[in-house]
Amino acid sequence: MTGLFRRRKGDAADARLRHLETMFKALGGRQGHLELELDGTIRSANEMFLQMMGYELSEVVGRHHDMLVYPEQRGAGSEAFWSALRSGQPVSERFRRLTKDGRELIFFGTYYALCGPDGRPYQYMLWGADVSDQVRAQRAADEALARRREEQQRAFASLHGALTALAKGDLTARMQENLPEEYLPLKQDLELAMAELRSALGRISETTEGMNAGAAEIVRATDELARRTEQQAATLEQTAAALEEITATVQRTAEGAVQANAAVCGAKQEAERSGEVVQGAVAAMDQIAASARQISQIIGVIDEIAFQTNLLALNAGVEAARAGEAGRGFAVVASEVRALAQRSAEAAKEIKALISASTQQVGQGVELVGQTGQALESIVARVNEISGLVSEIAASAQEQATGLAQVNTAVSQMDHATQQNAAMVEETTAASHALQNEVSELVGLVNRFRTGVDRPTRERGSIAGGARRSYAAPALKTTSQVAEAPEAGEWEEF
């Protein structure tokens, strides 16, 4: 290397050469240096490099560079390395080199290609330093870091397994026992947290079981109440409709009773007038009977007159017969008068018979008219009684109509209130079903967790029917009494 610098002549060149030699010595005191021929033969090496590799200079000069590398890096394994140098490119990295005593030496350096004026390499040169201690320290640190990472990964894998089991609802999972000491607090905290969570979920599970049973009872009760309320609402609606019809019927009956009362009053007046008419008819019949008796008397007179006329005609006939021819015309007249008197007597007899029959019939008519008057008087009396009764019925019907109208109004209000209650019961039923669904969902969520403790099954009484039980909730307590209060109430028979 020094011979290269002495090719230059002149004082400036000498000064430059001395400067470079000084730099070369200073660099060679801290780094190893190796010179190689183009075929890889070792040409020279400085003391630092020889100390690092454990060789003497005579042991390496003239030998190939492959003596310093591992067998797997020779031949084809080093083609890329020599190709880069032949092309004039520097090769800088950490190289694994084999010392004389077979130790591994980590050499961090750079192989340079020294090129002439024509740009072609004429020699190779290596500068570098032994970084084996640093690499081993780094490896030890990496190994320690790897161990810590492995321990960390193992701890986190154990934690991940426990948390995965927790996510699946298994609260009985544990972390590994053989964890590093620094992860034991994490294991203890996790196990403590899972124990607390198991205890809390156990209490929540018992509470949700009770809530589920209570919600089921509420649902059954609200369903039964809804059914009964619906039936009651339907019955009350029918009752309201029937009562409304009855009210309308009673109202019409009251109106009919008023009309009947008016009709009865009219009938009463008509009956009174008919009584008066019958009394007049009786009086007229009495007068007719009197006239008939007078006519009978007159007929008797006419009969007597006819009898006397007949006697006179008979006497006239006798006298005419005595007179002979002179009294013949008078005899004819007397004969005609006698015939007329006979016919008058016969007519008078017939009239008398008719008058007698008429008088008898008039008497019967007077008797019947009298009876009719008596019947009309009875009818008037009965009509008066009926009028009073109908008036009372009309008044009672009006009062009943008024009362039924008030009852109908009250029943309508009850029907409206019952419909509202039915709607509220329906909303309550829907809310209770929603509550049961939510509680069932909560129970399902809680039951996903395995706490390792058997959950007790609580018995609940039926509300809808059968033996009923009531859950007596504890009374409100002060703060000091809350700690001593039981978690649940007591069942009581009733």
C-alpha positions in Angstrom: 0.0 0.0 0.0 2.9 2.4 0.9 4.5 1.7 -2.4 1.6 3.1 -4.3 1.9 6.4 -2.5 5.7 6.6 -3.4 5.1 6.6 -7.1 4.4 10.3 -7.0 7.4 12.7 -7.1 7.9 16.2 -5.8 7.6 17.9 -2.5 3.8 18.4 -2.7 3.4 14.8 -3.6 5.6 13.8 -0.6 3.6 15.9 1.7 0.4 14.4 0.4 1.9 11.0 0.7 3.0 11.5 4.3 -0.5 12.8 5.1 -2.1 9.7 3.6 0.3 7.4 5.4 -0.6 9.1 8.7 -4.3 8.7 8.0 -3.6 5.1 7.0 -1.8 4.3 10.2 -4.4 6.0 12.4 -7.2 4.1 10.6 -5.2 0.8 10.7 -4.8 1.2 14.5 -8.6 1.0 14.9 -9.8 -1.2 12.0 -8.7 -4.3 10.3 -7.3 -4.0 6.8 -6.9 -6.7 4.1 -5.6 -6.4 0.6 -6.6 -8.9 -2.1 -5.5 -9.7 -5.6 -8.2 -9.8 -8.3 -8.3 -13.6 -8.0 -9.0 -13.4 -4.3 -5.4 -14.2 -3.1 -4.5 -12.4 0.1 -1.8 -9.9 -0.6 -1.4 -8.2 2.8 -3.1 -7.6 6.1 -2.5 -5.2 9.0 -1.8 -6.2 12.6 -5.4 -5.4 13.7 -6.9 -7.8 11.2 -4.4 -10.5 12.1 -5.1 -10.2 15.8 -8.9 -10.4 15.1 -8.5 -13.5 13.0 -5.7 -15.2 15.2 -3.3 -15.6 12.2 0.3 -14.6 11.5 0.9 -12.6 8.3 2.9 -15.5 6.8 -0.1 -17.8 7.4 -2.4 -15.7 5.2 -0.3 -14.1 2.6 -0.6 -16.0 -0.7 -3.6 -17.9 0.4 -7.1 -17.5 -1.0 -9.7 -15.4 0.7 -12.0 -18.4 1.1 -9.9 -19.6 4.1 -11.5 -16.8 6.1 -15.2 -17.6 5.3 -17.5 -20.5 6.2 -17.6 -23.4 3.7 -21.2 -22.7 2.7 -20.2 -19.2 1.7 -17.5 -20.4 -0.7 -17.8 -21.1 -4.4 -21.3 -20.5 -5.8 -22.3 -18.9 -2.5 -19.9 -16.1 -3.1 -20.5 -15.4 -6.8 -22.7 -12.3 -6.1 -19.9 -11.0 -3.8 -17.1 -11.3 -6.4 -19.3 -10.1 -9.2 -20.1 -6.9 -7.3 -16.4 -6.3 -6.7 -15.4 -7.0 -10.3 -17.9 -4.5 -11.4 -16.3 -1.9 -9.2 -19.0 -1.7 -6.6 -18.3 -1.7 -2.9 -19.8 -4.4 -0.8 -20.6 -3.3 2.8 -22.3 -5.5 5.4 -21.7 -7.7 8.4 -19.6 -10.7 7.4 -19.3 -14.0 9.2 -15.7 -14.9 9.2 -14.0 -18.0 10.6 -10.9 -17.4 12.9 -7.9 -19.7 13.1 -9.2 -21.5 16.2 -12.7 -22.0 14.5 -14.5 -19.2 16.3 -17.1 -17.1 14.6 -16.1 -13.5 14.0 -18.6 -10.9 13.0 -16.7 -8.4 10.9 -18.5 -5.2 9.9 -16.7 -3.7 7.0 -16.6 -2.7 3.3 -14.8 -4.4 0.4 -13.6 -1.8 -2.1 -12.4 -2.2 -5.7 -9.3 -0.1 -6.4 -9.6 1.0 -10.1 -6.9 2.4 -12.3 -7.1 5.3 -14.8 -8.9 3.0 -17.2 -11.6 2.4 -14.6 -10.8 -1.3 -14.2 -10.1 -2.8 -10.8 -6.6 -3.8 -10.2 -6.8 -4.7 -6.5 -9.4 -5.3 -3.7 -9.2 -3.8 -0.2 -11.2 -4.5 3.0 -11.6 -2.1 5.9 -13.7 -3.1 8.9 -13.9 -3.8 12.6 -14.8 -6.7 14.9 -18.4 -6.2 16.1 -18.7 -9.8 17.5 -19.2 -8.5 21.0 -21.8 -6.0 20.0 -23.5 -8.6 17.8 -23.4 -11.2 20.6 -24.7 -8.6 23.0 -27.4 -7.7 20.5 -28.1 -11.3 20.1 -28.3 -11.8 23.8 -30.5 -8.8 24.1 -32.6 -10.1 21.2 -32.8 -13.5 22.8 -33.8 -11.9 26.1 -36.3 -9.8 24.3 -37.5 -12.9 22.5 -37.8 -14.7 25.8 -39.7 -11.8 27.2 -41.9 -11.7 24.1 -42.4 -15.4 24.4 -43.3 -15.1 28.0 -45.5 -12.1 27.2 -47.1 -14.0 24.4 -47.7 -17.0 26.6 -49.1 -14.8 29.3 -51.3 -12.9 26.8 -52.3 -16.2 25.2 -53.3 -17.5 28.6 -55.1 -14.2 29.2 -56.6 -14.3 25.8 -57.9 -17.9 26.5 -59.4 -16.8 29.8 -61.0 -13.7 28.2 -62.2 -15.8 25.2 -63.8 -18.2 27.7 -65.3 -15.2 29.5 -66.6 -13.9 26.2 -68.3 -17.3 25.7 -69.8 -17.1 29.1 -67.4 -19.4 31.0 -66.4 -17.8 34.3 -64.6 -20.9 35.5 -61.6 -20.4 33.2 -58.1 -19.8 34.7 -54.8 -18.5 33.4 -51.8 -20.8 33.3 -50.1 -21.7 36.5 -46.5 -21.5 35.3 -46.5 -17.9 34.3 -43.5 -15.6 35.0 -43.6 -13.9 38.4 -44.2 -10.5 36.9 -47.5 -11.7 35.4 -48.8 -13.3 38.6 -50.5 -10.0 39.8 -52.3 -10.0 36.5 -53.4 -13.6 37.0 -54.5 -12.9 40.6 -56.4 -9.7 39.6 -58.1 -11.6 36.7 -59.1 -14.5 39.0 -60.3 -12.1 41.6 -62.3 -10.2 39.0 -63.8 -13.4 37.6 -64.7 -14.6 41.2 -66.4 -11.3 41.8 -68.1 -11.5 38.5 -69.2 -15.1 39.3 -70.6 -14.0 42.6 -72.4 -11.0 41.0 -73.8 -13.0 38.1 -74.9 -15.7 40.6 -76.9 -13.1 42.5 -78.1 -11.6 39.2 -79.1 -15.1 38.0 -81.1 -15.7 41.2 -82.7 -12.3 40.9 -83.5 -12.7 37.2 -85.0 -16.1 37.9 -87.2 -14.5 40.4 -88.0 -11.6 38.0 -88.7 -14.1 35.3 -91.1 -16.1 37.5 -92.7 -12.8 38.7 -93.0 -11.6 35.1 -94.6 -14.8 34.1 -97.1 -14.5 36.9 -97.8 -10.9 35.9 -98.3 -12.0 32.3 -100.7 -14.7 33.4 -102.6 -12.3 35.7 -102.7 -9.5 33.0 -103.9 -12.0 30.4 -106.6 -13.3 32.7 -107.5 -9.7 33.7 -107.5 -8.7 30.0 -109.8 -11.6 29.2 -112.2 -10.9 32.0 -112.1 -7.2 31.3 -112.8 -7.9 27.6 -115.7 -10.1 28.6 -117.0 -7.5 31.1 -116.6 -4.8 28.4 -118.5 -6.9 25.9 -121.3 -7.8 28.5 -121.5 -4.2 29.6 -121.7 -3.1 26.0 -124.5 -5.5 25.4 -126.2 -4.4 28.6 -125.9 -0.8 27.6 -127.4 -1.6 24.2 -130.2 -3.6 25.7 -130.8 -0.9 28.4 -130.8 1.7 25.7 -133.4 -0.3 23.8 -135.4 -0.8 27.0 -135.2 3.0 27.7 -136.5 3.7 24.2 -139.3 1.1 24.7 -140.2 2.6 28.1 -140.1 6.1 26.6 -142.4 4.9 23.8 -144.6 3.1 26.4 -144.8 6.4 28.4 -145.7 8.3 25.3 -148.3 5.5 24.5 -149.6 5.7 28.1 -150.0 9.5 27.7 -151.8 9.0 24.4 -153.9 6.2 26.0 -154.7 8.5 28.9 -155.8 11.1 26.4 -157.9 8.5 24.5 -159.4 7.3 27.8 -160.3 10.8 28.7 -161.9 11.2 25.3 -163.7 7.9 25.7 -164.9 9.0 29.2 -166.3 12.2 27.7 -167.9 10.2 24.8 -169.3 7.7 27.4 -170.8 10.6 29.4 -172.2 12.1 26.3 -173.5 8.6 25.3 -175.1 8.3 28.7 -176.8 11.6 28.2 -178.0 10.5 24.8 -179.2 7.2 26.2 -181.1 9.1 28.9 -182.7 11.3 26.2 -183.5 8.1 24.2 -185.1 6.6 27.3 -187.2 9.8 27.7 -188.1 9.7 24.0 -189.1 6.1 24.3 -191.2 6.8 27.3 -192.9 9.6 25.3 -193.3 7.2 22.4 -194.8 4.6 24.8 -197.2 7.3 26.1 -198.1 8.3 22.5 -198.6 4.7 21.7 -201.0 4.4 24.7 -202.8 7.5 23.5 -202.9 6.0 20.0 -204.4 2.8 21.4 -207.0 4.9 23.1 -207.7 6.7 19.8 -207.8 3.4 18.0 -210.4 2.2 20.6 -212.4 5.3 19.9 -212.2 4.6 16.2 -213.2 1.0 16.8 -216.1 2.2 18.8 -217.0 4.6 16.0 -216.7 1.8 13.4 -218.9 -0.3 15.7 -221.4 2.4 16.0 -221.2 3.1 12.3 -221.8 -0.5 11.6 -224.8 -0.5 13.9 -226.1 2.7 12.2 -225.6 1.1 8.8 -227.4 -2.0 10.0 -230.2 0.1 11.2 -230.2 2.1 8.0 -230.4 -1.1 6.0 -233.3 -2.3 8.1 -235.0 1.0 7.6 -234.3 1.0 3.9 -235.7 -2.5 3.6 -238.8 -1.3 5.3 -239.0 1.6 2.8 -239.0 -0.6 -0.2 -238.2 0.8 -3.5 -237.8 4.2 -2.1 -235.2 3.2 0.3 -233.3 1.0 -2.2 -230.6 3.6 -2.9 -230.3 4.4 0.7 -229.9 0.7 1.3 -227.0 0.6 -1.1 -225.4 3.6 0.7 -226.1 1.9 4.0 -224.5 -1.2 2.7 -221.4 0.7 1.5 -221.2 2.5 4.8 -221.5 -0.8 6.6 -218.7 -2.3 4.4 -216.6 0.8 5.1 -217.3 0.6 8.8 -216.3 -3.1 8.7 -213.1 -2.3 6.9 -212.5 0.6 9.3 -213.1 -1.8 12.2 -210.7 -4.4 10.7 -208.1 -1.7 10.0 -208.6 -0.4 13.5 -208.0 -3.9 14.8 -204.9 -4.3 12.7 -203.7 -0.9 13.8 -204.4 -1.8 17.3 -202.5 -5.0 17.0 -199.6 -3.2 15.4 -199.8 -0.5 18.1 -199.9 -3.2 20.7 -196.9 -4.9 19.2 -195.2 -1.6 18.8 -196.0 -0.7 22.4 -194.6 -4.0 23.5 -191.5 -3.5 21.4 -191.2 0.1 22.6 -191.5 -1.2 26.2 -188.8 -3.7 25.4 -186.7 -0.9 23.8 -187.3 1.3 26.8 -186.2 -1.6 29.0 -183.1 -2.2 26.8 -182.3 1.5 26.6 -182.6 1.6 30.4 -180.2 -1.3 30.6 -178.0 0.4 28.1 -178.0 3.5 30.2 -177.1 1.5 33.3 -174.3 -0.3 31.3 -173.1 3.1 30.1 -173.1 4.4 33.6 -171.0 1.3 34.6 -168.8 1.9 31.6 -168.4 5.6 32.5 -167.5 4.5 36.0 -165.0 1.9 34.7 -163.6 4.4 32.2 -163.1 6.8 35.1 -161.2 4.1 37.0 -159.3 3.2 33.9 -158.5 6.9 33.3 -157.1 7.2 36.8 -155.1 4.0 36.4 -153.8 5.1 33.0 -152.9 8.5 34.4 -150.9 6.8 37.2 -149.4 4.4 34.6 -148.4 7.4 32.4 -146.9 9.2 35.4 -145.0 6.0 36.5 -143.9 5.3 32.9 -142.6 8.9 32.7 -140.8 8.5 36.0 -139.4 5.1 34.8 -138.3 6.6 31.5 -136.5 9.4 33.4 -134.9 6.9 35.7 -133.9 4.6 32.9 -132.5 7.5 31.0 -130.3 8.3 34.0 -129.4 4.6 34.4 -128.6 4.5 30.7 -126.3 7.6 31.0 -124.6 5.9 34.0 -124.2 2.6 32.1 -122.9 4.5 29.1 -120.3 6.2 31.3 -119.5 2.8 32.9 -119.2 1.3 29.4 -116.8 4.2 28.3 -114.8 3.7 31.5 -114.7 0.0 31.0 -113.5 0.4 27.4 -110.8 2.8 28.7 -109.9 0.2 31.4 -109.8 -2.5 28.7 -107.5 -0.4 26.6 -105.3 0.3 29.7 -105.3 -3.5 30.5 -104.4 -4.2 26.9 -101.5 -1.8 27.2 -100.5 -3.3 30.6 -100.7 -6.8 29.0 -98.5 -5.7 26.2 -96.1 -4.1 28.6 -96.0 -7.2 30.8 -95.4 -9.4 27.7 -92.6 -7.0 26.7 -91.2 -7.2 30.3 -91.3 -10.9 30.2 -89.5 -11.0 26.9 -86.9 -8.6 28.2 -86.5 -10.6 31.4 -86.3 -13.8 29.4 -83.7 -12.3 27.2 -81.8 -11.2 30.4 -82.1 -14.7 31.8 -80.8 -16.1 28.5 -77.9 -13.6 28.6 -77.1 -14.5 32.3 -77.5 -18.3 31.6 -74.8 -18.0 28.9 -72.2 -17.6 31.7 -71.0 -20.7 33.5 -70.2 -19.9 37.0 -69.6 -23.4 38.2 -72.4 -23.1 40.8 -75.8 -24.8 40.3 -78.6 -22.2 40.1 -81.5 -23.0 42.4 -84.9 -23.2 40.9 -87.5 -21.0 42.6 -91.1 -22.1 42.9 -93.7 -19.5 42.2 -97.4 -19.7 42.9 -100.0 -19.2 40.2 -102.0 -16.1 40.0 -104.5 -17.2 37.4 -105.8 -20.0 39.5 -105.0 -22.8 41.9 -103.1 -22.4 45.2 -102.0 -18.8 45.1 -99.0 -17.3 46.8 -98.2 -13.7 47.4 -94.7 -12.4 47.4 -94.4 -10.1 50.4 -91.9 -7.3 49.5 -89.9 -6.1 52.4 -90.8 -2.7 53.9 -88.6 0.3 53.3 -85.6 0.3 55.7 -83.1 2.8 56.9 -79.5 2.8 55.6 -78.3 0.8 58.6 -81.0 -1.8 58.1 -80.4 -2.3 54.4 -77.2 -4.3 55.1 -79.2 -6.7 57.3 -82.2 -6.9 55.0 -82.7 -10.2 53.1 -82.2 -10.3 49.4 -85.7 -11.6 48.8 -89.1 -11.6 50.5 -91.0 -14.5 52.1 -93.8 -16.5 50.5 -97.2 -16.3 52.3 -100.2 -18.4 51.8 -103.5 -16.5 51.4 
